[in-house]
Amino acid sequence: MKLHALAVFLLAAIVCFSPTPAQETKTSKQAVEKRLRDVQKEKSSLTVEKAIQALAAAGSFGQVAISPDGKNVAWVEELRDKSGAETGNSAILASTIDGKVPTRKITASSAALRAESDIAWAPDSRRLAFLSDAEKPGQLQLYLEGVAGQPAKRLTNVKGFLASPKFSPDGKTIALLFTENAERAAGPLVASAPETGEIKDAFFEQRLALIDIATGKLRQVSPADTYVYEYDWAPDSLHLVVTSALGNGDNNWYIAELSVLDATTGLMKSIHKPTLQIAMPAWSPDGKFIAFIEGLMSDESSVGGDIFVVPAEGGKPQNLTPERKASASWLTWTQGGRIVAGEFAGGDSSVIALDPATGKIESLYRGADHVSAGSWGPSVSISNDGKMSAGVRSSFENASEVWAGANGSWNQITQRNKNVKPAWGEAKSLRWKSDSFEVQGWLVYPSGFDPAKRYPLVVSVHGGPGAAVQSTWPSSGDFSMALAASGYFVLFPNPRGSFGNGEAFARANVRDFGYGDLRDILAGVDEAEKVAPIDPNRVGITGWSYGGYMTMFAVTQTRRFKAAMAGAGIANYQSYYGQNKIDQWMIPFFGKSVYDDPEIYAKSSPITFIKKVKTPTLIIVGDSDAECPTPQSYEFWHALKTLGVETQLLVYEHEGHMFMKSEHKRDRIRRTVAWFDAHLQD
């Protein structure tokens, strides 16, 4: 009787708790969907790791220098460990242009890997000067390459930061930039030191030092209260032209002047106080003129503008490239008196030769492949006669290699990355109309592209705004190209404010941050959707620095973006003005300081429109960022959290504006891809 009752109870329980056909279908569907999500997550993780490996596999080159006689080329190759992580070390290699003599290594220490860089050829093309930390890791000293079979000779024994050695034309002296007792490398991109106690506007001055090669004596020649950014020798070996400013070096680059420095007395004479920013001073071989680049520039190392010449004794500068639809990024003189310059040119890299007397311009190279001898923008290293040149050449499709030879017909010198293949798809240059402008950008296709499928798109906005995206092999920490490797179309727009389309275009976002440039970006999304199978309901946006700001601003202005990652962005220009350490950059763009015109700063601040945001937003920043300080990211994250918008904030320890640690770069990639996968993938 008890057993029968138990059986009835169990039968009733089975009936009560067994799923109905509808419930069973629903449960099975949920299980299948979960399994599909797990598979997709696992697949995405594998794809991301493949992208990270591809980015890490490519060796990079920090500098290329051709000998003055055009017969040899030397380069700096960055060194990585077995996992592909940066080690902070680098090697100097050299070869003949024709490749008939095997590549040789130039070093101050054959016993261990060291950081060796900043190469400079002697005027006779027989030896190189370079920097190395051979004796003490982290402390660079100047070395002079020995004659064949002999070790390099150390010329300095200093404490501080050294950079940019150059031989005097007579070969007797080497000049270089020296920041005595500096605690970090120069420039605002590196991690800033923590400040406690009484905060003062303290700084170290980067001065010009001269070293007598015969005696090894070092003499700091520029004034102690002046920060020198760039320089060039006069042909008489007795004077130098410098760009410099009094006071804080990181901040005052934006108001630097052009001056002539007497190498004997140290006396300086200002010969040009620019309206905007200047860079790349170069003295003509006849001693009569100094060439330089002037334009609206937002970052010290990102150069773009017009080419000017000014009499060496001072006078009115002459613009040699007015209204040219390009942005000069580097220049030098040839012995024959022509100026050779690198340019951003509508998405391409360009190298030109300019005759200052006639204004005639000859194209030496123009192409989608990016070419650089060490600067951020297009550049080459050129022989004295201007006939031979060298540089690092790369594209979205081909990893970096050193090329050298006659202008326009270079030969590949290195084979460092011959086995490296892109983990992403094809890249296409797009052009579209926005207001009165023609805007250019790059659309990178997803890996394994299938034209029968529809894909999500992520817009990646470059920093600056004075910069431009070109077809170049990405760095090891490039989260945007990792997205292309993970199943996304990625659009890299060059909106107004970018280099490459002339000064009027570069200045078109003055007092208009966020508005015209966002219209350009949205028009670019429209164009991308016309030419590629993109799902308009799965569009995201990301960027770093100015790109991080544009990401923050975009999600306050439109619902078009369904997910966002804002890297090192700016949420509130009013508070930012008092937080960042390079506030001088803002005045040319906003017209006045925030104290004189707070409304214009509020107009372009994402925080002003924060209640409009509905887009899930990931926020990433370094804790020691001096350019776009961490509180800006906190402010945006706090507002989104308070308003109930899905958000995350990631702060990386002891990282500045430019992340340096490989583990942090890789973690940033993984988290960025995972964020967009969660919100944009099917």
C-alpha positions in Angstrom: 0.0 0.0 0.0 2.8 2.4 0.8 4.7 1.4 -2.3 1.7 2.1 -4.5 1.1 5.5 -2.9 4.8 6.3 -3.5 4.5 5.3 -7.2 1.4 7.5 -7.6 3.2 10.4 -6.0 6.3 10.0 -8.2 4.2 9.8 -11.3 2.3 12.9 -10.3 5.6 14.7 -9.6 7.0 13.7 -13.0 3.9 15.0 -14.7 4.0 18.2 -12.7 7.6 19.0 -13.2 8.2 17.6 -16.8 8.3 20.4 -19.4 5.5 20.8 -21.8 6.4 20.6 -25.5 6.5 24.4 -25.6 8.7 24.6 -22.5 10.9 21.9 -23.8 11.3 23.8 -27.1 12.1 27.0 -25.2 14.6 25.2 -23.0 16.3 23.5 -25.9 16.4 26.8 -27.8 18.0 28.6 -24.8 20.6 25.8 -24.5 21.4 26.0 -28.2 21.7 29.8 -28.0 24.0 29.5 -25.0 26.1 27.0 -26.8 26.3 29.2 -29.9 27.3 32.2 -27.7 30.0 30.0 -26.0 31.2 28.9 -29.4 31.2 32.5 -30.7 33.1 33.6 -27.6 35.6 30.9 -28.0 36.0 31.6 -31.7 36.3 35.3 -31.0 39.0 34.7 -28.3 41.0 32.6 -30.7 40.7 35.3 -33.4 41.8 38.0 -31.0 44.9 36.0 -30.0 45.7 35.4 -33.7 45.4 39.2 -34.2 47.7 39.9 -31.2 50.2 37.4 -32.5 50.2 39.0 -36.0 50.7 42.5 -34.5 53.5 41.2 -32.3 55.2 39.2 -35.0 56.2 42.2 -37.2 59.5 43.7 -36.3 59.6 47.5 -36.3 62.2 50.0 -37.3 62.8 53.2 -35.3 65.1 55.1 -37.7 66.8 54.9 -41.1 69.8 57.0 -42.1 71.5 57.1 -45.5 75.2 58.1 -45.6 75.9 61.5 -47.1 77.6 59.9 -50.1 74.5 57.8 -50.7 76.4 54.5 -50.7 75.4 53.0 -47.3 72.3 52.9 -45.1 72.0 52.3 -41.4 68.8 51.6 -39.4 67.5 51.0 -35.9 65.6 47.7 -35.4 63.5 47.3 -32.3 64.0 44.0 -30.5 61.3 41.8 -29.0 61.3 38.7 -26.9 60.0 35.2 -28.0 56.4 36.2 -27.3 56.7 39.3 -29.4 56.6 41.7 -26.5 58.7 44.8 -26.6 61.9 44.6 -24.6 62.9 48.3 -24.8 66.1 47.2 -26.5 67.1 48.0 -30.1 70.0 47.2 -32.5 71.8 49.3 -35.1 72.5 47.6 -38.5 74.1 48.8 -41.6 74.4 47.8 -45.2 75.5 49.0 -48.6 72.8 50.3 -50.9 73.6 47.7 -53.5 73.5 44.9 -51.0 76.9 43.5 -52.1 78.4 43.8 -48.6 76.7 41.8 -45.9 74.7 43.6 -43.2 76.8 44.5 -40.2 75.9 45.3 -36.6 77.1 48.5 -35.0 77.1 48.4 -31.2 78.8 49.6 -28.1 78.2 46.2 -26.3 78.5 42.8 -28.0 78.0 41.1 -24.6 74.3 41.9 -24.1 71.2 43.4 -25.8 71.0 47.2 -25.3 69.0 50.2 -26.3 71.0 51.6 -29.2 69.5 54.3 -31.5 69.7 57.9 -32.7 72.2 57.3 -35.5 74.1 60.1 -37.3 76.6 59.7 -40.1 79.9 61.6 -40.1 80.2 64.1 -43.0 82.8 61.8 -44.7 80.3 58.8 -44.5 82.9 56.6 -42.8 81.6 56.4 -39.3 78.4 56.7 -37.2 77.6 58.4 -34.0 74.9 56.8 -31.9 73.3 56.5 -28.4 73.6 53.4 -26.3 73.0 52.3 -22.7 75.8 49.8 -23.0 77.3 50.7 -19.6 74.2 51.2 -17.6 70.7 50.1 -18.7 68.4 53.1 -19.0 71.2 55.7 -19.2 72.1 56.6 -22.8 75.6 57.9 -23.7 77.0 59.0 -27.0 79.3 56.7 -28.9 81.4 57.0 -32.0 81.8 54.0 -34.2 85.3 52.8 -34.4 87.3 52.1 -37.5 87.0 48.6 -39.0 87.6 46.0 -36.3 87.7 48.4 -33.4 85.0 48.9 -30.7 82.9 52.0 -30.5 84.3 54.8 -28.4 82.2 56.4 -25.7 82.2 60.2 -25.9 80.0 61.2 -22.9 79.6 60.3 -19.2 76.5 62.2 -18.2 73.4 61.7 -16.1 70.2 62.6 -17.9 68.4 62.3 -21.2 70.3 62.5 -24.6 68.7 62.7 -28.1 69.3 63.7 -31.7 73.1 63.8 -32.3 74.3 65.6 -35.4 77.8 66.2 -36.8 78.9 69.7 -37.6 79.6 70.1 -41.3 83.4 70.2 -40.7 83.2 66.9 -38.8 84.9 68.2 -35.6 81.9 68.6 -33.3 78.8 66.6 -32.5 75.7 68.4 -31.2 72.9 66.8 -29.3 70.0 67.6 -27.1 70.7 67.0 -23.4 68.3 67.2 -20.4 70.6 67.0 -17.4 69.4 64.9 -14.5 66.1 64.2 -16.3 63.9 61.6 -14.6 62.1 60.5 -17.8 62.3 60.8 -21.5 61.3 64.1 -23.0 57.7 64.9 -24.2 54.2 64.6 -22.8 53.4 61.2 -24.2 55.4 59.3 -21.5 54.0 58.5 -18.1 54.2 61.5 -15.8 55.8 61.3 -12.4 53.5 61.4 -9.4 53.4 64.8 -7.6 53.0 65.2 -3.9 53.7 68.0 -1.4 53.7 71.6 -2.6 53.1 71.5 -6.4 55.2 73.8 -8.4 55.6 74.4 -12.1 59.0 72.6 -12.0 60.7 71.3 -15.1 64.0 70.2 -16.7 65.3 72.2 -19.6 66.5 70.3 -22.7 69.6 72.2 -23.8 71.8 72.0 -26.8 75.2 70.5 -26.0 78.3 70.4 -28.1 81.0 67.7 -27.9 84.5 68.2 -29.2 85.4 64.9 -30.9 89.1 65.3 -30.4 89.0 65.9 -26.6 85.6 64.5 -25.6 84.7 67.7 -23.8 81.0 68.4 -23.5 79.7 72.0 -23.3 76.0 73.0 -22.8 75.8 76.0 -25.1 72.1 77.1 -25.1 70.8 79.3 -22.3 69.9 77.5 -19.1 66.3 78.9 -19.0 65.5 77.8 -22.5 64.1 74.5 -23.8 65.4 73.5 -27.2 63.2 71.2 -29.3 65.0 70.9 -32.7 68.1 72.2 -34.3 70.3 72.2 -37.4 73.9 73.2 -38.1 74.8 76.2 -40.2 77.3 75.4 -43.0 80.0 77.4 -41.2 79.9 75.0 -38.2 79.8 78.1 -36.0 76.1 78.7 -35.7 72.9 76.6 -35.3 69.3 77.3 -35.8 66.9 76.1 -33.1 63.3 76.0 -32.2 63.0 76.9 -28.5 60.9 78.5 -25.8 61.4 79.7 -22.3 60.0 77.7 -19.4 58.1 74.4 -19.4 59.2 72.3 -22.3 56.2 70.0 -22.7 53.8 72.9 -22.6 55.6 75.7 -24.5 56.4 73.9 -27.7 53.2 75.4 -29.0 54.7 78.9 -28.7 58.3 78.1 -29.7 60.3 80.6 -31.8 62.9 80.2 -34.4 66.4 81.5 -33.3 70.0 81.5 -34.3 72.5 80.3 -31.7 76.2 81.2 -31.7 78.1 78.0 -31.0 81.0 79.9 -29.4 79.2 82.4 -27.1 75.9 80.7 -26.6 74.1 83.9 -27.5 70.7 83.5 -29.2 68.8 85.8 -31.6 65.1 85.2 -32.4 64.5 85.5 -36.1 60.9 84.4 -36.3 58.0 84.5 -33.8 55.4 82.3 -35.6 51.6 82.8 -35.5 51.1 79.0 -35.2 53.5 76.1 -34.5 56.9 75.5 -36.2 59.0 72.4 -36.7 61.9 70.9 -38.8 64.3 73.9 -39.0 67.0 73.4 -41.7 69.8 75.7 -42.8 70.5 76.1 -46.5 73.9 74.9 -47.8 74.8 78.5 -49.0 74.1 79.8 -45.5 71.6 82.4 -46.6 68.2 80.9 -45.6 66.5 78.7 -43.1 63.6 76.5 -44.0 60.9 75.3 -41.6 57.4 74.0 -41.4 54.6 76.2 -39.9 51.0 75.3 -39.4 48.3 74.4 -36.9 49.6 71.4 -34.9 48.1 69.8 -31.9 51.0 67.5 -30.9 54.7 68.1 -30.6 55.7 65.0 -32.6 52.9 65.2 -35.2 54.0 67.7 -37.8 52.0 69.2 -40.6 51.8 72.5 -42.3 53.3 74.7 -45.1 57.0 75.1 -46.0 58.5 78.5 -45.3 61.9 80.1 -45.7 63.3 83.0 -43.8 66.6 84.9 -44.3 69.2 83.6 -41.8 69.7 87.0 -40.4 66.0 87.5 -39.9 63.2 89.1 -42.0 59.8 88.3 -43.4 59.2 84.5 -44.0 58.0 83.4 -47.4 55.4 80.6 -47.7 56.6 78.4 -50.5 53.5 76.1 -50.6 50.4 78.4 -50.0 47.1 76.6 -50.6 48.8 73.3 -51.5 46.5 70.4 -50.9 49.0 68.6 -48.7 50.7 68.9 -45.3 54.4 69.0 -45.1 55.7 66.7 -42.3 59.5 66.8 -42.8 62.2 68.6 -44.8 65.9 69.0 -45.5 68.1 70.7 -48.1 70.3 69.2 -50.8 73.7 70.5 -51.7 72.2 71.9 -54.9 69.9 74.2 -52.9 66.6 72.3 -53.3 64.3 71.5 -50.4 63.3 67.8 -50.2 60.1 67.4 -48.1 57.8 64.6 -46.9 54.0 65.2 -47.1 50.7 63.9 -46.0 48.8 64.1 -49.4 45.1 63.0 -49.4 45.8 59.7 -47.7 49.0 59.1 -49.5 52.6 59.5 -48.5 54.5 62.0 -50.7 58.1 63.1 -51.1 58.8 66.2 -53.2 61.7 68.3 -54.3 61.1 72.1 -54.2 63.1 74.8 -55.8 62.8 77.9 -53.5 63.9 80.2 -56.3 61.2 79.2 -58.8 58.6 77.5 -56.7 58.8 74.5 -59.0 57.9 71.2 -57.3 59.0 67.8 -58.5 57.4 64.6 -57.2 60.0 62.0 -56.0 57.4 59.6 -54.6 53.7 59.4 -54.1 51.8 56.3 -53.1 49.5 54.6 -50.6 52.4 52.9 -48.9 53.7 54.9 -45.9 57.3 55.8 -46.0 59.3 57.3 -43.0 62.9 57.6 -41.9 61.9 58.0 -38.3 59.4 60.8 -37.9 55.6 60.2 -37.4 54.8 61.6 -40.8 56.1 60.8 -44.2 59.9 61.4 -44.5 63.1 59.9 -46.0 66.8 60.1 -45.3 68.5 61.6 -48.3 72.1 61.8 -49.6 73.8 65.2 -49.9 73.3 65.4 -53.6 69.6 64.5 -53.3 69.8 61.6 -55.6 69.6 58.7 -53.2 67.2 58.1 -50.3 66.1 55.6 -47.8 63.2 54.9 -45.4 60.9 52.4 -43.8 58.1 51.4 -46.1 54.9 49.6 -45.1 51.2 49.4 -45.7 48.1 47.8 -44.2 49.0 44.7 -46.3 52.8 44.6 -45.9 54.8 44.9 -42.7 57.7 47.3 -42.4 61.0 46.9 -44.2 63.9 49.2 -45.0 64.1 50.4 -48.6 66.8 52.5 -50.2 68.2 53.5 -53.6 67.6 56.1 -56.2 64.6 58.4 -55.6 61.4 56.7 -56.8 63.0 53.3 -57.5 64.0 52.0 -54.1 65.2 48.5 -53.5 64.2 46.4 -50.4 67.2 46.2 -48.1 65.8 44.1 -45.2 63.8 40.8 -45.0 62.8 41.1 -41.3 59.1 40.6 -41.9 59.0 38.4 -45.0 56.9 35.7 -43.3 54.5 38.1 -41.6 51.0 38.2 -43.0 48.0 40.5 -42.1 45.3 39.0 -39.8 42.8 41.4 -41.3 41.3 41.9 -44.8 41.8 44.3 -47.7 42.0 48.0 -47.1 40.4 50.4 -49.5 40.7 54.2 -49.7 37.3 56.0 -49.7 36.4 59.6 -50.5 33.2 61.3 -49.7 31.6 64.7 -49.6 30.8 66.5 -46.4 29.7 70.1 -46.4 32.1 71.8 -48.8 34.9 69.3 -48.2 36.1 66.1 -49.8 37.1 63.8 -47.0 39.3 60.7 -47.3 39.5 57.6 -45.2 40.3 54.0 -45.1 37.9 51.1 -45.0 39.6 47.9 -43.7 37.6 44.7 -44.5 37.2 41.9 -41.9 39.3 38.8 -42.0 37.8 36.0 -44.1 35.4 38.5 -45.8 32.3 36.8 -47.3 30.4 39.2 -49.6 27.2 37.3 -48.9 27.2 38.2 -45.3 26.5 41.5 -43.5 29.1 42.7 -40.9 29.3 45.1 -38.1 31.3 48.3 -38.5 33.5 50.2 -36.0 34.7 53.7 -36.7 38.2 54.4 -35.4 38.9 58.1 -35.1 42.6 59.1 -35.0 44.2 61.3 -32.3 45.4 64.8 -32.7 43.3 66.3 -34.3 46.5 67.3 -36.2 47.3 63.9 -37.7 46.2 61.5 -40.4 45.6 57.8 -40.9 47.7 56.4 -43.7 48.2 52.9 -45.0 50.9 51.6 -42.7 51.5 48.4 -40.8 49.9 48.8 -37.3 51.7 48.9 -34.0 51.6 45.9 -31.6 49.0 47.6 -29.5 46.6 48.5 -32.3 43.1 47.6 -31.0 41.4 48.9 -34.1 43.2 46.5 -36.5 42.5 43.7 -34.0 38.8 44.5 -34.6 39.2 44.0 -38.3 40.9 40.7 -37.6 37.9 39.7 -35.4 35.1 40.1 -38.0 34.5 43.8 -38.2 34.7 46.4 -41.0 36.8 49.3 -39.6 36.5 52.8 -41.0 39.5 55.1 -40.4 38.3 58.6 -41.4 40.5 61.7 -41.8 37.9 64.4 -41.0 38.5 68.1 -41.0 41.3 69.0 -38.7 43.4 66.2 -40.2 46.6 66.6 -42.2 46.8 65.8 -45.9 44.4 68.3 -47.5 46.1 71.7 -46.9 46.0 74.2 -44.1 42.4 75.4 -44.7 41.2 71.9 -44.1 43.5 71.4 -41.0 42.1 74.6 -39.5 38.4 73.9 -40.4 37.6 72.6 -36.8 39.0 75.7 -35.0 36.3 76.8 -32.4 34.1 73.9 -33.7 35.5 70.8 -32.1 33.0 67.9 -32.4 30.6 69.4 -34.8 32.0 69.5 -38.4 34.3 66.6 -37.8 31.4 64.5 -36.5 29.4 65.4 -39.7 32.4 64.2 -41.7 32.6 61.0 -39.8 28.9 60.2 -40.1 29.1 61.0 -43.9 31.9 58.5 -44.0 29.7 55.8 -42.3 27.1 56.5 -45.0 29.7 56.0 -47.7 31.0 52.8 -46.1 27.5 51.4 -46.0 27.1 52.1 -49.7 30.2 50.3 -50.8 30.3 47.3 -48.4 27.8 44.9 -46.8 27.6 46.6 -43.4 24.7 46.2 -41.0 23.5 49.7 -40.2 22.1 48.5 -36.9 25.5 47.2 -35.8 27.8 50.3 -35.9 30.3 51.3 -33.1 32.9 54.0 -32.6 36.3 54.1 -30.9 39.4 56.2 -30.7 42.3 57.3 -28.6 43.2 60.8 -27.4 41.3 63.2 -29.7 39.7 60.0 -31.1 38.6 59.2 -27.5 37.2 62.7 -27.2 35.3 62.3 -30.5 33.9 59.0 -29.2 32.6 60.6 -26.1 31.2 63.5 -28.1 29.6 61.3 -30.7 27.5 59.3 -28.2 26.1 62.5 -26.8 25.0 63.6 -30.3 23.6 60.6 -32.1 22.1 57.1 -31.4 23.7 55.7 -34.5 26.5 54.0 -32.6 25.4 51.0 -30.6 28.6 50.6 -28.7 31.7 52.7 -28.0 35.2 52.5 -26.5 36.7 55.9 -25.5 40.4 55.7 -25.0 42.2 58.5 -23.1 39.4 60.9 -24.0 38.3 64.4 -22.9 34.9 64.7 -21.3 34.9 68.3 -20.1 37.1 70.9 -21.8 36.5 73.4 -19.0 37.9 71.1 -16.3 40.5 69.6 -18.7 42.1 73.0 -19.2 43.1 73.1 -15.6 44.1 69.4 -15.4 46.3 68.7 -18.3 50.0 69.8 -18.5 50.0 71.1 -22.0 47.2 73.7 -22.0 49.0 75.9 -24.6 47.8 73.6 -27.3 44.2 74.6 -26.8 44.4 78.4 -27.4 45.0 78.2 -31.2 42.0 75.8 -31.5 39.6 77.6 -29.1 40.8 81.2 -29.7 41.1 82.1 -26.1 41.8 80.5 -22.7 38.9 78.9 -20.8 39.0 81.8 -18.4 38.4 84.3 -21.1 35.8 82.3 -23.1 34.3 79.4 -21.1 31.3 79.1 -23.4 33.3 77.9 -26.4 34.9 75.2 -24.2 31.5 74.1 -22.9 30.0 74.0 -26.4 32.4 71.2 -27.4 32.4 69.3 -24.1 30.6 65.9 -24.1 29.6 66.4 -20.4 27.4 69.3 -21.5 25.1 66.9 -23.3 25.7 63.8 -21.1 22.0 63.1 -20.5 21.5 62.3 -24.1 23.8 59.2 -23.9 22.3 55.8 -24.3 25.3 54.0 -25.9 27.1 51.3 -23.9 30.6 52.8 -23.5 33.9 51.2 -22.4 36.4 53.8 -21.1 40.2 53.1 -21.0 43.0 55.4 -19.7 46.5 55.3 -18.1 46.8 56.5 -14.5 49.8 58.7 -15.4 48.5 60.4 -18.5 49.6 64.1 -18.6 47.9 64.8 -22.0 44.4 63.5 -21.3 44.4 63.1 -17.5 42.6 60.2 -15.8 40.0 62.4 -14.1 38.5 63.1 -17.6 37.7 59.5 -18.0 36.4 59.2 -14.4 34.1 62.1 -15.0 32.5 60.6 -18.1 32.3 57.1 -16.5 30.7 58.6 -13.3 28.1 60.4 -15.3 27.1 57.3 -17.4 27.0 55.2 -14.2 24.8 57.7 -12.5 22.5 57.9 -15.5 22.1 54.1 -15.7 24.0 53.8 -19.0 26.0 50.6 -19.4 29.7 51.4 -18.9 33.1 50.2 -17.6 36.2 52.1 -16.7 39.7 50.6 -16.9 42.7 52.4 -15.5 46.1 51.0 -16.2 48.9 51.4 -13.7 51.8 53.7 -14.5 50.9 54.2 -18.2 51.0 57.6 -19.8 49.2 58.8 -22.9 51.1 56.2 -24.9 50.9 52.7 -23.4 54.3 51.1 -23.1 53.8 47.7 -21.4 53.1 44.8 -23.7 50.8 43.1 -21.2 48.7 46.3 -21.0 48.5 46.7 -24.8 47.3 43.2 -25.2 44.8 43.4 -22.4 43.4 46.6 -24.0 43.0 44.7 -27.3 41.2 41.8 -25.6 38.8 44.0 -23.6 38.0 46.3 -26.6 37.2 43.4 -28.9 35.1 41.7 -26.1 33.1 44.9 -25.5 32.2 45.3 -29.2 31.5 41.5 -29.5 29.0 41.7 -26.6 27.1 44.6 -28.3 27.6 44.3 -32.0 28.0 40.7 -33.0 25.0 38.5 -33.8 
